[in-house]
């Protein structure tokens, strides 16, 4: 296949950059460089027609690409708060979610053996451009590929080093692709010459040596006056000085003209070995007309020289007419709720899988991207990073997310912050988020633990939700069928907003099915219908002492765009004729909820009876009837109803003794408080012992009880344990007793001596195996010798 350089050479303009100018003045740019257009590359469609298109590189093995130039993040042992788990998790756990959330579109963007694949992608008016470590591909907005997988060298002649970032500049209607340039250290950037990434050509620039050290883990952001870049570049350890923020003159490169390139330090930065600040990105068609770009980074009090958990924000003001007058502010410090941003003391192998190595949790990082949005009376910024939410030495990854707000000409402040952990209570990390035009926030992320495979999910919140929570039920995008064979995982994920409706969220991340793949998905939080009411819950009654005049209370949510009032709501019991009444209270706007109590009561008084309550909205113009109704089963509790809910000890084990006590959980299923009732214990249908439980158990409460008597479980074999309550006049005897079957053996960790069936009696085994453990293949070597 011919190299596209023969086409490129016709457009080539040699780069004649001015020598960098270095300034020592604090707050001013450290260097000013002029970038020349390096090349104008033909469109992808033209290269495909001419046979100069270069297919994406496909490795046959899982190989690590661009190893991170970082060591473990430095922490001070024992330093930093919180010590007892993340303080914001409780707010999220209290959220009750009562409707379904499903993506609108899901499709695989690539199959990559690069470790990691570094998924990135951006949506435009008619295309979705996805990229991964050394390649990219263009899709239509139905997920259909419009090109083959293309090597990055298709647009960067002779260079496919990797780590691309894809952006869509919605105000300019252009796509952008970036990648590393190692010789010399720097970055390449390609800007489409028009809005069509398939049929328009590309302007190519290289920053060359201007980044100094290798620009690891780059982040690109779009602002009104420039394309801003941050990277994990080694700084002076004594004062963290050195170039950390770079700016390319946006207006010029959009035209393919010579452009200026500035470098700035981040004064007051405290870093670990690895650091990742970001500039706020404008990810929608609007663009602020004034104001400097904001850089944000987190600072953890577990690090040396940091006393409290906080955010640092810098403002970069660029003057392209006189670059020497450009400046970067001293940092604004915003204290946060306490967080722990490091795992394993800062090590890079953290989260357990069901198989394979522990994987990197992407710590000490503002995740791609930090997003800006302007509203009429304020500016908003959203971003996230991973935190350890567990207590003590345990580890559980969660996502600390923020919405900052800024009044005109005022400093930024925290409007809300929360910590999100999947309702399944498993590791939640690798987040990316953005805000739509309605003020709703979409958050895509990954979940995983030692029992659940890597799964890609999303959630979100609406503008009028209670602060500090994600209210949208967790939606599943894709679940892995395999594990990650590498410690490296998706160094970044990427969420962008559809510029056409500014409501559709496009998210791309990495999973394994069975190979390493990048999966893209689309979801919306904005209402799909103008008129859509739903019943989200039957609030009361619940299981209790029910009466002949029970009030039925329901919670109604407006899931549609139009405000609603003066509509009918109904309920029925066990399929009886519905009771219909009118809601005529304050109108409900979108996503607002209200509780409604029916005037007509229900007779639910029969003890021990279960009732099915059905409730529904009856809006005549409702456009979505799938969420109108809900059912709930409630039980009219017996006055007296004590039962055994579990047998907790003993369990399958080795080395059980002749004097074991039995522990069980007793539950009061009735509405009356109980005490002084018998509880009996039976093992293998003999040795039944009855004792008296003398404590108080209130309705709905469970108590643990351990027998005073002891039982012999020392022999190898299977035991049937039965525990039973004997409350006088108990209303429901079916829950009085429970049986547990356990096995005692002398082998560990999992082998069972009794399965060998070699003719050795239990007495002989008892004598031979005391203080002896089985190895993984069976008996210990010494014991095997005796048997042989």
SESE-311847 format. One record per residue (C-alpha): y, z, x negated. Coordinates in steps of 0.02 Angstrom, whole numbers, m for minus. Layout:
<r <Y,Z,X>>,
...
***
This chain:
<r <0,0,0>>,
<r <173,m46,m66>>,
<r <294,95,m103>>,
<r <451,89,6>>,
<r <561,99,m148>>,
<r <584,m92,m150>>,
<r <678,m75,14>>,
<r <765,82,m44>>,
<r <831,3,m202>>,
<r <939,m115,m100>>,
<r <1031,35,m30>>,
<r <1024,147,m183>>,
<r <1184,228,m243>>,
<r <1161,326,m402>>,
<r <1209,508,m385>>,
<r <1365,540,m491>>,
<r <1396,723,m452>>,
<r <1544,812,m527>>,
<r <1502,948,m650>>,
<r <1489,1116,m559>>,
<r <1645,1221,m562>>,
<r <1611,1406,m585>>,
<r <1727,1541,m519>>,
<r <1715,1726,m555>>,
<r <1831,1782,m414>>,
<r <1739,1896,m293>>,
<r <1718,1822,m118>>,
<r <1757,1645,m174>>,
<r <1631,1504,m196>>,
<r <1541,1520,m362>>,
<r <1523,1331,m377>>,
<r <1592,1173,m300>>,
<r <1489,1014,m321>>,
<r <1510,838,m252>>,
<r <1352,759,m183>>,
<r <1332,572,m175>>,
<r <1219,477,m59>>,
<r <1058,447,m153>>,
<r <980,320,m37>>,
<r <980,247,136>>,
<r <799,233,188>>,
<r <739,110,321>>,
<r <677,173,488>>,
<r <499,230,513>>,
<r <465,85,631>>,
<r <528,m41,503>>,
<r <421,36,367>>,
<r <270,28,481>>,
<r <305,m157,515>>,
<r <334,m196,331>>,
<r <180,m102,271>>,
<r <280,20,165>>,
<r <242,171,275>>,
<r <152,310,178>>,
<r <22,406,275>>,
<r <20,594,268>>,
<r <m84,675,132>>,
<r <m244,750,200>>,
<r <m336,873,90>>,
<r <m521,896,119>>,
<r <m513,1080,76>>,
<r <m402,1225,122>>,
<r <m279,1231,m23>>,
<r <m126,1338,m54>>,
<r <35,1239,m57>>,
<r <194,1298,m144>>,
<r <141,1477,m184>>,
<r <278,1599,m142>>,
<r <385,1646,m291>>,
<r <383,1829,m251>>,
<r <293,1989,m289>>,
<r <263,2138,m177>>,
<r <417,2202,m86>>,
<r <475,2358,m175>>,
<r <479,2519,m75>>,
<r <501,2701,m121>>,
<r <340,2795,m75>>,
<r <373,2920,65>>,
<r <551,2858,93>>,
<r <614,2790,258>>,
<r <604,2820,444>>,
<r <527,2821,573>>,
<r <375,2926,529>>,
<r <300,2935,704>>,
<r <301,2754,762>>,
<r <435,2635,820>>,
<r <554,2723,942>>,
<r <582,2567,1049>>,
<r <401,2525,1090>>,
<r <397,2649,1236>>,
<r <531,2551,1329>>,
<r <427,2392,1321>>,
<r <265,2481,1370>>,
<r <349,2543,1530>>,
<r <382,2365,1590>>,
<r <276,2311,1738>>,
<r <249,2125,1747>>,
<r <188,2053,1910>>,
<r <191,1864,1907>>,
<r <107,1728,1806>>,
<r <184,1633,1661>>,
<r <108,1468,1606>>,
<r <170,1336,1482>>,
<r <223,1166,1549>>,
<r <148,1068,1404>>,
<r <33,1106,1257>>,
<r <m23,983,1122>>,
<r <m85,985,942>>,
<r <44,916,821>>,
<r <m69,899,668>>,
<r <m226,951,576>>,
<r <m180,1021,405>>,
<r <m282,1098,265>>,
<r <m123,1151,175>>,
<r <m117,1340,166>>,
<r <m9,1380,257>>,
<r <45,1230,360>>,
<r <225,1296,376>>,
<r <250,1229,554>>,
<r <423,1169,601>>,
<r <486,1055,738>>,
<r <639,1010,839>>,
<r <664,929,1008>>,
<r <796,798,1046>>,
<r <841,700,1203>>,
<r <688,587,1190>>,
<r <582,647,1045>>,
<r <496,796,967>>,
<r <486,787,778>>,
<r <355,902,703>>,
<r <329,933,517>>,
<r <211,1034,409>>,
<r <191,1062,225>>,
<r <196,884,157>>,
<r <205,774,312>>,
<r <284,745,482>>,
<r <250,655,646>>,
<r <357,598,792>>,
<r <307,622,974>>,
<r <381,578,1142>>,
<r <421,722,1258>>,
<r <253,710,1345>>,
<r <167,752,1180>>,
<r <110,574,1143>>,
<r <121,524,958>>,
<r <239,379,922>>,
<r <194,368,737>>,
<r <50,408,623>>,
<r <61,563,516>>,
<r <192,517,386>>,
<r <206,583,209>>,
<r <374,660,169>>,
<r <386,528,33>>,
<r <408,401,173>>,
<r <589,458,183>>,
<r <605,548,15>>,
<r <551,413,m110>>,
<r <427,483,m233>>,
<r <438,662,m168>>,
<r <318,752,m52>>,
<r <328,925,m131>>,
<r <340,1004,39>>,
<r <404,1151,142>>,
<r <503,1042,262>>,
<r <623,1110,391>>,
<r <662,1002,543>>,
<r <826,1019,637>>,
<r <909,928,780>>,
<r <1100,930,770>>,
<r <1133,921,957>>,
<r <1322,899,941>>,
<r <1300,751,823>>,
<r <1139,687,907>>,
<r <1048,673,739>>,
<r <883,733,668>>,
<r <873,817,497>>,
<r <723,840,382>>,
<r <731,942,222>>,
<r <610,982,80>>,
<r <602,1053,m96>>,
<r <654,961,m253>>,
<r <576,1050,m402>>,
<r <638,940,m544>>,
<r <773,997,m555>>,
<r <765,1149,m439>>,
<r <849,1106,m276>>,
<r <831,1030,m105>>,
<r <822,860,m24>>,
<r <900,827,145>>,
<r <880,675,258>>,
<r <996,642,407>>,
<r <950,509,533>>,
<r <1080,372,549>>,
<r <1066,381,739>>,
<r <981,480,878>>,
<r <812,392,867>>,
<r <701,460,726>>,
<r <579,315,747>>,
<r <698,167,747>>,
<r <850,231,651>>,
<r <861,244,462>>,
<r <897,397,355>>,
<r <1034,454,236>>,
<r <957,543,87>>,
<r <1045,675,m19>>,
<r <982,792,m153>>,
<r <1064,954,m205>>,
<r <980,937,m374>>,
<r <1014,1078,m495>>,
<r <1146,1162,m388>>,
<r <1031,1297,m317>>,
<r <996,1359,m493>>,
<r <825,1440,m475>>,
<r <686,1371,m366>>,
<r <745,1387,m183>>,
<r <593,1473,m111>>,
<r <574,1499,77>>,
<r <729,1401,126>>,
<r <815,1422,293>>,
<r <934,1290,360>>,
<r <1065,1317,495>>,
<r <1190,1206,584>>,
<r <1371,1264,600>>,
<r <1528,1170,650>>,
<r <1586,1138,472>>,
<r <1426,1128,373>>,
<r <1240,1134,352>>,
<r <1206,1308,284>>,
<r <1060,1355,172>>,
<r <987,1520,117>>,
<r <836,1543,5>>,
<r <733,1674,m86>>,
<r <815,1644,m254>>,
<r <800,1774,m392>>,
<r <962,1872,m406>>,
<r <1027,1994,m535>>,
<r <925,2153,m503>>,
<r <1069,2266,m555>>,
<r <1194,2208,m425>>,
<r <1106,2068,m328>>,
<r <1240,1944,m386>>,
<r <1204,1760,m396>>,
<r <1207,1614,m277>>,
<r <1124,1657,m111>>,
<r <1212,1547,20>>,
<r <1245,1360,5>>,
<r <1347,1243,116>>,
<r <1343,1053,133>>,
<r <1495,965,207>>,
<r <1426,914,377>>,
<r <1553,784,433>>,
<r <1529,683,274>>,
<r <1340,677,264>>,
<r <1330,626,447>>,
<r <1421,467,393>>,
<r <1324,443,232>>,
<r <1479,480,128>>,
<r <1508,586,m27>>,
<r <1505,769,21>>,
<r <1551,935,m56>>,
<r <1426,1072,m87>>,
<r <1475,1255,m107>>,
<r <1382,1409,m169>>,
<r <1419,1591,m123>>,
<r <1351,1762,m172>>,
<r <1307,1896,m44>>,
<r <1407,2047,m97>>,
<r <1331,2216,m56>>,
<r <1157,2145,m28>>,
<r <1011,2262,m59>>,
<r <849,2167,m81>>,
<r <666,2189,m123>>,
<r <572,2065,m233>>,
<r <574,1949,m84>>,
<r <722,1927,33>>,
<r <768,1808,173>>,
<r <942,1810,249>>,
<r <991,1677,377>>,
<r <1149,1596,440>>,
<r <1168,1589,629>>,
<r <1116,1416,693>>,
<r <1196,1320,836>>,
<r <1043,1256,928>>,
<r <1125,1176,1081>>,
<r <1249,1033,1112>>,
<r <1404,1144,1114>>,
<r <1488,1186,951>>,
<r <1619,1321,919>>,
<r <1785,1243,869>>,
<r <1843,1387,760>>,
<r <1771,1532,663>>,
<r <1665,1554,509>>,
<r <1477,1553,495>>,
<r <1386,1721,503>>,
<r <1247,1770,383>>,
<r <1129,1909,441>>,
<r <998,2013,351>>,
<r <907,2177,381>>,
<r <909,2327,263>>,
<r <765,2453,270>>,
<r <789,2636,222>>,
<r <616,2629,142>>,
<r <698,2526,3>>,
<r <787,2601,m144>>,
<r <977,2615,m122>>,
<r <969,2602,68>>,
<r <1005,2763,162>>,
<r <989,2707,344>>,
<r <907,2562,433>>,
<r <1042,2435,469>>,
<r <1096,2254,480>>,
<r <1217,2173,359>>,
<r <1324,2027,416>>,
<r <1437,1917,309>>,
<r <1560,1784,369>>,
<r <1581,1623,270>>,
<r <1747,1533,293>>,
<r <1747,1358,218>>,
<r <1904,1256,182>>,
<r <1846,1080,139>>,
<r <2026,1025,106>>,
<r <2042,1156,m30>>,
<r <1868,1222,m70>>,
<r <1939,1352,m190>>,
<r <2014,1440,m39>>,
<r <1844,1458,43>>,
<r <1780,1636,48>>,
<r <1641,1752,102>>,
<r <1678,1922,176>>,
<r <1619,2093,124>>,
<r <1468,2139,232>>,
<r <1486,2217,403>>,
<r <1360,2359,421>>,
<r <1280,2389,592>>,
<r <1159,2538,606>>,
<r <1001,2504,708>>,
<r <863,2605,789>>,
<r <743,2661,652>>,
<r <616,2531,594>>,
<r <485,2504,459>>,
<r <489,2326,394>>,
<r <354,2339,260>>,
<r <164,2346,265>>,
<r <46,2411,132>>,
<r <193,2471,29>>,
<r <261,2293,24>>,
<r <98,2204,m21>>,
<r <64,2029,41>>,
<r <m108,2049,123>>,
<r <m91,2155,279>>,
<r <m170,2111,447>>,
<r <m358,2116,478>>,
<r <m450,1971,559>>,
<r <m621,1971,640>>,
<r <m678,1877,484>>,
<r <m598,1824,322>>,
<r <m462,1905,217>>,
<r <m316,2007,278>>,
<r <m167,1892,306>>,
<r <17,1906,259>>,
<r <124,1976,399>>,
<r <286,1890,338>>,
<r <378,2052,310>>,
<r <559,2085,256>>,
<r <609,1920,337>>,
<r <730,1866,472>>,
<r <613,1745,559>>,
<r <658,1563,584>>,
<r <790,1544,658>>,
<r <936,1661,691>>,
<r <1020,1577,840>>,
<r <1202,1573,900>>,
<r <1268,1536,1074>>,
<r <1446,1545,1143>>,
<r <1486,1596,1321>>,
<r <1655,1601,1408>>,
<r <1699,1779,1359>>,
<r <1586,1817,1211>>,
<r <1473,1748,1076>>,
<r <1289,1793,1066>>,
<r <1162,1792,924>>,
<r <974,1822,936>>,
<r <847,1846,796>>,
<r <692,1948,752>>,
<r <585,2017,612>>,
<r <415,2101,601>>,
<r <399,2292,598>>,
<r <257,2416,582>>,
<r <254,2514,746>>,
<r <106,2628,707>>,
<r <116,2810,658>>,
<r <70,2877,487>>,
<r <m44,2769,381>>,
<r <m101,2660,526>>,
<r <m33,2483,542>>,
<r <14,2385,697>>,
<r <133,2238,688>>,
<r <269,2219,819>>,
<r <426,2114,835>>,
<r <597,2198,823>>,
<r <719,2082,910>>,
<r <907,2088,932>>,
<r <1045,2015,1036>>,
<r <1214,2037,952>>,
<r <1376,2004,1044>>,
<r <1550,1969,983>>,
<r <1712,1970,1080>>,
<r <1845,1844,1024>>,
<r <1912,1890,851>>,
<r <1810,2052,851>>,
<r <1664,2111,743>>,
<r <1485,2086,798>>,
<r <1393,2231,882>>,
<r <1217,2262,946>>,
<r <1213,2224,1132>>,
<r <1026,2258,1144>>,
<r <876,2281,1031>>,
<r <694,2302,1073>>,
<r <522,2307,993>>,
<r <392,2195,1073>>,
<r <205,2221,1057>>,
<r <82,2118,1158>>,
<r <19,2211,1314>>,
<r <m153,2202,1233>>,
<r <m88,2322,1100>>,
<r <m134,2208,954>>,
<r <m35,2142,806>>,
<r <114,2040,864>>,
<r <211,1943,733>>,
<r <276,1773,670>>,
<r <408,1766,806>>,
<r <539,1634,841>>,
<r <670,1648,978>>,
<r <819,1561,1058>>,
<r <933,1586,1209>>,
<r <954,1458,1348>>,
<r <1116,1412,1437>>,
<r <1084,1545,1570>>,
<r <1072,1687,1443>>,
<r <882,1697,1456>>,
<r <790,1727,1291>>,
<r <625,1643,1248>>,
<r <512,1721,1114>>,
<r <358,1636,1041>>,
<r <239,1734,929>>,
<r <62,1761,863>>,
<r <m62,1899,907>>,
<r <m220,1950,813>>,
<r <m326,2097,758>>,
<r <m501,2132,693>>,
<r <m578,2091,863>>,
<r <m460,1955,931>>,
<r <m429,1787,847>>,
<r <m259,1716,804>>,
<r <m180,1669,971>>,
<r <m11,1588,1005>>,
<r <88,1663,1149>>,
<r <262,1681,1221>>,
<r <367,1798,1326>>,
<r <551,1813,1369>>,
<r <686,1900,1469>>,
<r <820,1854,1593>>,
<r <1005,1892,1573>>,
<r <1005,2018,1715>>,
<r <848,2111,1661>>,
<r <864,2292,1606>>,
<r <919,2294,1424>>,
<r <802,2307,1275>>,
<r <644,2236,1357>>,
<r <551,2072,1373>>,
<r <510,2057,1558>>,
<r <420,1890,1568>>,
<r <230,1908,1578>>,
<r <143,1853,1419>>,
<r <96,1669,1422>>,
<r <m47,1601,1317>>,
<r <m20,1437,1225>>,
<r <m177,1420,1118>>,
<r <m318,1530,1054>>,
<r <m407,1502,890>>,
<r <m593,1465,884>>,
<r <m601,1505,699>>,
<r <m523,1623,572>>,
<r <m398,1595,432>>,
<r <m487,1577,266>>,
<r <m325,1612,171>>,
<r <m211,1762,156>>,
<r <m65,1645,192>>,
<r <m12,1613,371>>,
<r <128,1505,443>>,
<r <272,1556,330>>,
<r <384,1513,477>>,
<r <365,1461,657>>,
<r <500,1370,754>>,
<r <576,1371,928>>,
<r <709,1248,984>>,
<r <797,1212,1148>>,
<r <790,1048,1243>>,
<r <967,974,1233>>,
<r <948,886,1402>>,
<r <925,1038,1515>>,
<r <960,1178,1388>>,
<r <824,1275,1479>>,
<r <659,1210,1410>>,
<r <594,1303,1257>>,
<r <493,1203,1129>>,
<r <387,1310,1012>>,
<r <273,1262,867>>,
<r <156,1378,772>>,
<r <m8,1383,677>>,
<r <m185,1418,739>>,
<r <m366,1375,693>>,
<r <m470,1263,807>>,
<r <m577,1255,704>>,
<r <m468,1184,564>>,
<r <m293,1243,526>>,
<r <m182,1160,656>>,
<r <m4,1166,720>>,
<r <13,1178,908>>,
<r <170,1138,1007>>,
<r <211,1201,1181>>,
<r <349,1191,1310>>,
<r <394,1327,1434>>,
<r <541,1371,1546>>,
<r <612,1535,1607>>,
<r <741,1457,1723>>,
<r <690,1450,1907>>,
<r <598,1294,1961>>,
<r <650,1309,2144>>,
<r <811,1342,2238>>,
<r <723,1448,2369>>,
<r <580,1557,2309>>,
<r <549,1737,2362>>,
<r <401,1839,2306>>,
<r <321,2008,2334>>,
<r <291,2082,2162>>,
<r <210,2246,2215>>,
<r <163,2363,2356>>,
<r <252,2518,2293>>,
<r <182,2645,2417>>,
<r <63,2710,2473>>,
<r <m63,2735,2334>>,
<r <m227,2830,2330>>,
<r <m180,3000,2401>>,
<r <m192,3114,2552>>,
<r <m142,2981,2679>>,
<r <m79,3015,2854>>,
<r <m65,2934,3023>>,
<r <116,2887,2987>>,
<r <117,2812,2813>>,
<r <273,2716,2760>>,
<r <239,2548,2679>>,
<r <360,2506,2538>>,
<r <360,2339,2445>>,
<r <459,2265,2301>>,
<r <536,2094,2329>>,
<r <598,1978,2190>>,
<r <706,1824,2208>>,
<r <623,1694,2096>>,
<r <735,1552,2157>>,
<r <908,1492,2112>>,
<r <991,1527,2280>>,
<r <1039,1704,2334>>,
<r <936,1768,2481>>,
<r <960,1890,2624>>,
<r <916,1903,2809>>,
<r <736,1849,2788>>,
<r <575,1916,2863>>,
<r <448,2026,2773>>,
<r <280,2075,2845>>,
<r <128,2183,2813>>,
<r <m44,2204,2890>>,
<r <m189,2327,2870>>,
<r <m366,2259,2850>>,
<r <m316,2091,2923>>,
<r <m238,2161,3082>>,
<r <m90,2079,3169>>,
<r <59,2081,3048>>,
<r <208,2196,3067>>,
<r <363,2086,3042>>,
<r <533,2157,3000>>,
<r <696,2086,2927>>,
<r <773,2116,2757>>,
<r <961,2118,2788>>,
<r <1023,2219,2639>>,
<r <1131,2159,2493>>,
<r <1089,1976,2449>>,
<r <970,1955,2304>>,
<r <1027,1839,2164>>,
<r <901,1754,2049>>,
<r <786,1880,1961>>,
<r <855,2025,2061>>,
<r <732,2140,2147>>,
<r <744,2264,2289>>,
<r <627,2386,2373>>,
<r <602,2369,2560>>,
<r <526,2505,2670>>,
<r <456,2453,2838>>,
<r <513,2553,2989>>,
<r <344,2536,3074>>,
<r <219,2657,2993>>,
<r <31,2636,2971>>,
<r <m116,2748,3014>>,
<r <m216,2772,2853>>,
<r <m281,2946,2889>>,
<r <m471,2931,2887>>,
<r <m535,3031,2737>>,
<r <m633,2928,2610>>,
<r <m583,2764,2694>>,
<r <m520,2616,2591>>,
<r <m384,2508,2667>>,
<r <m325,2333,2617>>,
<r <m136,2317,2634>>,
<r <m69,2139,2635>>,
<r <118,2105,2621>>,
<r <218,1946,2610>>,
<r <391,1868,2620>>,
<r <421,1744,2760>>,
<r <569,1639,2703>>,
<r <571,1481,2808>>,
<r <641,1373,2668>>,
<r <529,1445,2531>>,
<r <479,1304,2412>>,
<r <340,1400,2325>>,
<r <217,1489,2438>>,
<r <96,1533,2298>>,
<r <185,1696,2260>>,
<r <235,1749,2437>>,
<r <96,1874,2468>>,
<r <7,2016,2381>>,
<r <m138,2134,2423>>,
<r <m174,2312,2373>>,
<r <m323,2424,2407>>,
<r <m283,2606,2438>>,
<r <m398,2752,2474>>,
<r <m368,2898,2588>>,
<r <m433,3032,2472>>,
<r <m559,3162,2520>>,
<r <m493,3338,2523>>,
<r <m634,3389,2405>>,
<r <m700,3263,2280>>,
<r <m750,3313,2104>>,
<r <m850,3196,1993>>,
<r <m902,3155,1815>>,
<r <m809,3006,1742>>,
<r <m891,2999,1569>>,
<r <m1011,3082,1447>>,
<r <m919,3090,1282>>,
<r <m1042,3177,1165>>,
<r <m1170,3155,1096>>,
<r <m1172,2968,1064>>,
<r <m1287,2853,963>>,
<r <m1296,2935,793>>,
<r <m1404,2988,648>>,
<r <m1444,3167,603>>,
<r <m1419,3247,775>>,
<r <m1479,3428,771>>,
<r <m1577,3551,875>>,
<r <m1418,3636,937>>,
<r <m1300,3502,1006>>,
<r <m1177,3536,1146>>,
<r <m1139,3406,1279>>,
<r <m960,3356,1317>>,
<r <m912,3267,1479>>,
<r <m751,3221,1570>>,
<r <m728,3292,1744>>,
<r <m607,3207,1864>>,
<r <m533,3271,2026>>,
<r <m542,3121,2141>>,
<r <m485,3221,2293>>,
<r <m313,3280,2348>>,
<r <m346,3468,2339>>,
<r <m342,3567,2175>>,
<r <m515,3630,2129>>,
<r <m588,3772,2025>>,
<r <m746,3876,2004>>,
<r <m875,3743,2038>>,
<r <m1045,3715,1957>>,
<r <m1083,3584,1826>>,
<r <m1262,3550,1769>>,
<r <m1335,3466,1614>>,
<r <m1507,3386,1604>>,
<r <m1591,3302,1455>>,
<r <m1743,3189,1483>>,
<r <m1765,3258,1659>>,
<r <m1796,3435,1595>>,
<r <m1704,3581,1519>>,
<r <m1576,3578,1660>>,
<r <m1435,3705,1633>>,
<r <m1302,3748,1761>>,
<r <m1133,3824,1713>>,
<r <m972,3861,1807>>,
<r <m812,3768,1772>>,
<r <m680,3903,1795>>,
<r <m521,3804,1756>>,
<r <m402,3719,1878>>,
<r <m406,3530,1903>>,
<r <m264,3456,2005>>,
<r <m279,3295,2104>>,
<r <m299,3141,1996>>,
<r <m319,3243,1836>>,
<r <m464,3235,1713>>,
<r <m522,3378,1603>>,
<r <m645,3381,1458>>,
<r <m784,3510,1471>>,
<r <m909,3558,1335>>,
<r <m1067,3649,1382>>,
<r <m1096,3825,1321>>,
<r <m1281,3788,1310>>,
<r <m1355,3687,1167>>,
<r <m1488,3551,1174>>,
<r <m1615,3483,1051>>,
<r <m1581,3301,998>>,
<r <m1660,3316,826>>,
<r <m1811,3205,855>>,
<r <m1796,3018,822>>,
<r <m1792,2928,987>>,
<r <m1700,2892,1149>>,
<r <m1625,3027,1261>>,
<r <m1569,3019,1441>>,
<r <m1425,3138,1473>>,
<r <m1371,3179,1650>>,
<r <m1215,3279,1695>>,
<r <m1178,3326,1876>>,
<r <m1050,3426,1974>>,
<r <m1100,3532,2124>>,
<r <m938,3563,2221>>,
<r <m975,3633,2394>>,
<r <m930,3512,2535>>,
<r <m890,3372,2411>>,
<r <m832,3221,2511>>,
<r <m905,3087,2397>>,
<r <m1068,3131,2313>>,
<r <m1087,2958,2234>>,
<r <m971,3002,2090>>,
<r <m1043,3176,2061>>,
<r <m1166,3127,1925>>,
<r <m1172,3010,1776>>,
<r <m1309,2967,1652>>,
<r <m1293,2919,1470>>,
<r <m1432,2845,1362>>,
<r <m1416,2881,1177>>,
<r <m1523,2856,1023>>,
<r <m1547,2971,874>>,
<r <m1603,2901,706>>,
<r <m1590,2948,524>>,
<r <m1529,2780,462>>,
<r <m1353,2721,422>>,
<r <m1248,2629,445>>,
<r <m1337,2526,580>>,
<r <m1523,2514,546>>,
<r <m1648,2603,660>>,
<r <m1800,2681,577>>,
<r <m1899,2685,738>>,
<r <m1900,2495,751>>,
<r <m2014,2475,600>>,
<r <m2172,2516,702>>,
<r <m2271,2548,545>>,
<r <m2383,2685,614>>,
<r <m2289,2829,536>>,
<r <m2271,2968,661>>,
<r <m2107,3045,710>>,
<r <m2158,3209,626>>,
<r <m2194,3116,464>>,
<r <m2027,3028,475>>,
<r <m1937,3192,502>>,
<r <m2017,3260,345>>,
<r <m1990,3106,239>>,
<r <m1815,3057,289>>,
<r <m1718,3219,286>>,
<r <m1562,3190,181>>,
<r <m1617,3011,152>>,
<r <m1522,2859,215>>,
<r <m1579,2682,242>>,
<r <m1503,2544,141>>,
<r <m1444,2385,223>>,
<r <m1618,2308,220>>,
<r <m1711,2455,292>>,
<r <m1773,2618,213>>,
<r <m1707,2686,51>>,
<r <m1802,2625,m100>>,
<r <m1889,2792,m125>>,
<r <m1950,2795,54>>,
<r <m2011,2616,47>>,
<r <m2117,2662,m104>>,
<r <m2201,2802,m7>>,
<r <m2239,2688,140>>,
<r <m2308,2550,30>>,
***
